[in-house]
């Protein structure tokens, strides 16, 4: 075999090996780096505006990071501490009130068992009372275990936030240089790199708009109706509804539908009906009216693709997957468009 070919094989083998090792080295910081890239793309206009006034890129980037910290991290920390306190209160009430849980379950089964349709099913009241009580206790234990893990991993979380902020500074200041370097390594060219960058930014912005606007509105409305009807832990359930709003179609109805049904079955008929009616005609309408406007128009992606990429992203990457999934799908569509335009010689619409 030619010596030059052997050298090329060895070189590219070494290059691949070192590249994989480098990616493996960065794997623990994947999510902080990903969020740093997302935030940098969103706050880029702020940096450019500041840089025109300050005439110093590093200072402008530092101020932009500070603005982000004040707008997002500080309020998030305050809400997080309140959420933690209220979650612990819910757990303590569930743990200490196991007898109360069984009473609630018995009251529900006593109402249901008298229904003529249910009687024909020959439901064992004692069996289901015990099982439902076990489920309630398991849920309370799940809350406790996760809260304990959260407190134990506080140092890890702080380190990841610090890494994100540190990377954010350089992503904001040197984002164009990083993009040029990546595009040069991939041999895609500046024009195609800009297209991919645009799809990344647009998809990230659109997805976060849905979460912050739709989720925020739904969570606030859900928390208020829970507080008004006397549901314990209204703040916790409001935050949970904000998180669940990232799921297309079902969203936060996973919370308010069971809450309304439980209120009705436990004797709070009008409060339960109010929660269900408010959920159907107010909370759900926010999603139905705003989601097509905020997502479909910006991302230009079919609703089915949005649904599948969101759920798939969450399944693979956890919470951050609600952004990663649509971004991967959007980049895939952009690359296929490039293939049509640059390699097959077609134009859009052909």
C-alpha positions in Angstrom: 0.0 0.0 0.0 1.2 3.5 -0.8 2.9 5.2 2.2 0.8 8.4 1.7 -2.4 6.3 2.0 -1.2 4.7 5.2 -0.4 8.1 6.6 -3.8 9.4 5.6 -5.6 6.4 7.3 -3.6 6.8 10.4 -4.2 10.5 10.5 -7.9 10.3 10.1 -8.1 7.4 12.6 -6.2 9.6 15.1 -8.4 12.6 14.3 -11.6 10.6 14.8 -10.3 9.1 18.0 -9.3 12.4 19.5 -12.5 14.0 18.4 -14.6 11.3 20.0 -12.5 11.6 23.2 -13.0 15.4 23.2 -16.8 15.0 22.8 -16.7 12.4 25.6 -14.8 14.9 27.7 -17.5 17.6 27.2 -20.4 15.2 27.7 -21.0 16.1 31.4 -21.4 19.7 30.3 -23.6 19.1 27.3 -26.7 20.7 28.8 -25.0 23.8 30.2 -23.3 24.4 26.9 -26.5 23.8 25.0 -28.4 26.3 27.1 -25.5 28.7 26.8 -25.8 28.5 23.0 -29.6 29.0 23.1 -29.4 32.0 25.4 -26.5 33.5 23.4 -28.5 33.3 20.2 -31.5 34.9 21.9 -29.6 37.7 23.7 -27.3 38.4 20.7 -29.3 41.5 19.7 -28.9 42.9 23.2 -25.1 42.4 23.0 -25.0 44.1 19.5 -27.0 47.1 20.8 -24.8 47.5 23.9 -21.6 47.1 21.8 -22.7 50.0 19.6 -22.8 52.2 22.6 -19.9 50.8 24.7 -17.5 50.1 21.8 -16.0 47.1 23.7 -17.2 43.6 22.9 -16.0 42.0 26.2 -17.7 44.6 28.4 -20.9 44.3 26.3 -20.9 40.6 26.7 -20.4 40.8 30.4 -23.3 43.2 30.8 -25.5 41.0 28.6 -24.7 38.0 30.9 -25.5 40.1 33.9 -28.8 41.2 32.4 -29.7 37.5 31.7 -28.8 36.6 35.3 -31.0 39.4 36.7 -33.9 38.6 34.4 -33.9 34.8 34.7 -31.7 33.3 37.3 -32.5 35.6 40.2 -36.3 35.4 39.9 -36.0 31.6 39.2 -34.0 31.2 42.4 -36.7 33.0 44.4 -39.5 31.0 42.9 -37.5 27.8 43.3 -37.0 28.4 47.0 -40.8 29.0 47.4 -41.6 26.0 45.4 -39.2 23.8 47.5 -40.8 25.0 50.7 -44.3 24.4 49.5 -43.4 21.0 48.1 -42.0 20.0 51.5 -45.2 21.1 53.2 -47.2 19.0 50.7 -45.0 16.0 51.5 -45.3 16.4 55.2 -49.1 16.7 55.0 -49.2 13.5 52.9 -46.8 11.7 55.1 -48.5 12.6 58.4 -52.0 12.3 57.1 -52.0 8.8 55.8 -55.3 8.3 57.6 -56.7 11.3 55.9 -55.6 9.9 52.5 -57.6 6.7 53.3 -60.6 8.8 54.3 -60.6 10.7 51.0 -60.2 7.5 49.0 -63.1 5.9 51.0 -65.3 8.9 50.4 -64.5 8.7 46.6 -65.3 5.0 46.4 -68.5 5.4 48.5 -69.8 7.9 46.0 -68.7 5.9 42.9 -69.9 2.5 44.2 -73.6 3.7 44.3 -73.6 4.5 40.6 -75.7 1.9 38.8 -73.2 1.5 36.0 -70.4 0.9 38.5 -72.4 -1.6 40.6 -72.6 -4.0 37.6 -68.7 -4.1 37.6 -68.7 -5.6 41.2 -65.8 -3.4 42.4 -64.1 -4.5 45.6 -64.2 -1.3 47.7 -61.6 -2.4 50.3 -59.2 -3.5 47.6 -59.3 -0.2 45.7 -59.2 1.8 48.9 -56.0 0.1 49.9 -54.5 0.4 46.4 -55.4 4.1 45.9 -54.0 4.8 49.4 -50.8 3.1 48.4 -50.6 5.1 45.2 -51.1 8.4 47.1 -48.3 7.4 49.6 -46.1 6.4 46.7 -46.6 9.8 45.1 -45.7 11.5 48.4 -42.6 9.3 48.7 -41.6 10.2 45.1 -41.9 13.9 45.9 -39.7 13.4 49.0 -37.1 11.4 47.2 -36.8 13.9 44.3 -36.7 16.8 46.7 -33.9 15.1 48.7 -32.0 14.4 45.5 -32.4 18.0 44.5 -30.9 19.3 47.7 -28.1 16.8 47.5 -27.3 17.8 43.9 -27.4 21.5 44.7 -23.6 21.8 44.3 -23.7 20.0 40.9 -26.5 22.4 39.8 -24.5 25.4 40.9 -21.4 24.2 39.0 -23.5 23.6 35.8 -25.0 27.1 36.1 -21.5 28.5 36.5 -20.3 26.6 33.4 -23.3 27.9 31.5 -22.7 31.5 32.5 -19.0 31.3 31.7 -19.6 29.7 28.3 -22.4 32.2 27.7 -19.9 35.1 27.9 -17.8 33.6 25.2 -20.7 32.4 23.0 -22.1 36.0 23.0 -18.7 37.7 22.4 -17.2 35.2 20.0 -20.2 33.4 18.5 -19.5 34.4 14.9 -15.9 33.1 15.3 -17.1 29.8 16.7 -19.6 29.5 13.8 -17.0 30.2 11.2 -14.7 27.6 12.7 -17.4 24.9 12.8 -18.5 25.6 9.3 -14.9 25.5 8.1 -14.3 22.1 9.7 -17.6 20.8 8.2 -16.8 22.4 4.8 -20.4 23.7 4.6 -19.6 27.2 3.7 -20.6 30.5 5.3 -24.0 30.7 3.5 -25.1 27.3 4.6 -23.8 27.9 8.1 -26.0 31.0 8.3 -29.0 29.0 7.2 -28.4 26.4 9.9 -27.8 29.1 12.5 -31.0 30.8 11.6 -33.0 27.6 11.9 -31.4 27.0 15.3 -32.2 30.4 16.6 -35.7 30.6 15.2 -36.7 27.2 16.6 -35.1 27.8 20.0 -36.8 31.2 20.3 -40.2 29.9 19.1 -40.1 26.9 21.5 -39.1 29.0 24.5 -41.8 31.6 23.6 -44.4 28.8 23.8 -43.1 27.7 27.2 -42.7 31.2 28.7 -45.9 32.7 27.2 -48.4 29.9 26.9 -46.9 27.9 29.8 -46.6 31.0 32.0 -50.2 32.1 31.3 -51.6 28.6 31.8 -49.6 28.0 35.0 -50.7 31.4 36.5 -54.3 30.8 35.6 -54.2 27.2 36.9 -52.5 28.3 40.1 -55.0 31.0 40.7 -58.0 28.7 40.1 -56.5 26.2 42.5 -55.9 28.9 45.1 -59.4 30.2 44.7 -61.0 26.8 45.1 -58.8 25.9 48.1 -56.6 23.2 46.4 -53.5 22.7 48.6 -50.2 23.6 47.0 -51.5 26.0 44.4 -48.0 27.3 43.7 -46.5 23.8 43.2 -49.3 22.8 40.8 -49.0 26.1 38.9 -45.3 25.5 38.3 -46.0 21.9 37.3 -48.6 23.1 34.8 -46.0 25.5 33.3 -43.7 22.6 32.8 -46.4 20.3 31.4 -47.4 23.0 28.9 -44.5 22.0 26.8 -46.4 18.8 25.9 -48.5 19.5 22.8 -52.2 18.5 22.9 -52.5 17.3 26.5 -50.4 19.9 28.3 -51.4 20.9 31.7 -54.8 19.3 31.4 -53.0 16.3 33.1 -53.3 18.3 36.3 -56.5 20.3 36.2 -58.8 17.5 34.9 -58.0 15.0 37.7 -58.1 17.9 40.3 -61.6 18.8 39.2 -62.8 15.2 39.2 -61.4 14.6 42.7 -63.0 17.8 44.0 -66.4 16.6 42.7 -66.0 13.1 44.0 -65.0 14.4 47.5 -68.1 16.5 47.8 -66.9 19.9 46.5 -69.2 19.8 43.5 -69.2 23.5 42.5 -65.5 23.9 43.1 -64.8 20.8 41.0 -67.1 22.0 38.2 -65.5 25.5 38.3 -62.0 24.0 37.9 -63.2 21.9 34.9 -65.1 24.7 33.3 -62.2 27.1 33.8 -59.8 24.6 32.4 -61.9 23.9 29.3 -63.0 27.4 28.4 -60.0 29.5 29.7 -56.8 27.5 30.2 -57.2 25.3 27.1 -58.2 28.2 25.0 -54.8 29.9 25.7 -53.0 26.9 24.2 -55.4 26.5 21.2 -55.3 30.1 20.3 -51.6 31.0 20.8 -49.7 27.8 20.0 -50.4 27.8 16.2 -49.5 31.5 16.1 -46.3 31.2 18.1 -45.0 27.9 16.9 -46.2 27.1 13.4 -45.6 30.5 11.9 -42.0 30.9 13.1 -40.8 27.3 12.8 -42.7 26.4 9.6 -43.0 22.9 10.8 -46.0 20.5 10.5 -47.9 20.2 13.9 -47.3 16.4 13.8 -43.5 16.9 13.5 -43.6 19.4 16.4 -45.6 17.0 18.5 -43.3 14.0 17.8 -40.0 15.9 18.1 -41.1 17.5 21.4 -42.1 14.1 23.0 -39.1 12.4 21.5 -36.7 15.1 22.7 -38.1 14.8 26.2 -37.9 11.0 26.2 -34.2 11.1 25.1 -32.8 14.3 26.7 -35.1 14.9 29.7 -36.5 18.4 30.4 -34.1 20.1 27.9 -35.5 17.9 25.2 -38.5 20.1 24.6 -36.1 22.5 22.9 -33.5 20.0 21.6 -36.1 17.8 19.8 -37.6 20.5 17.6 -34.2 22.0 16.9 -32.9 18.6 15.6 -36.0 18.3 13.4 -35.7 21.8 12.1 -32.0 21.4 11.3 -32.9 18.1 9.5 -35.5 19.9 7.3 -33.0 22.7 6.6 -30.3 20.2 5.5 -32.8 18.4 3.3 -33.7 21.8 1.7 -30.0 22.4 1.1 -29.7 19.0 -0.5 -32.5 19.9 -2.9 -31.2 23.3 -3.7 -27.4 22.7 -3.9 -27.1 19.1 -5.0 -30.2 18.3 -7.0 -30.5 21.8 -8.5 -34.1 22.3 -7.5 -35.8 25.5 -6.3 -38.3 25.8 -3.4 -41.8 24.9 -4.6 -40.6 22.5 -7.4 
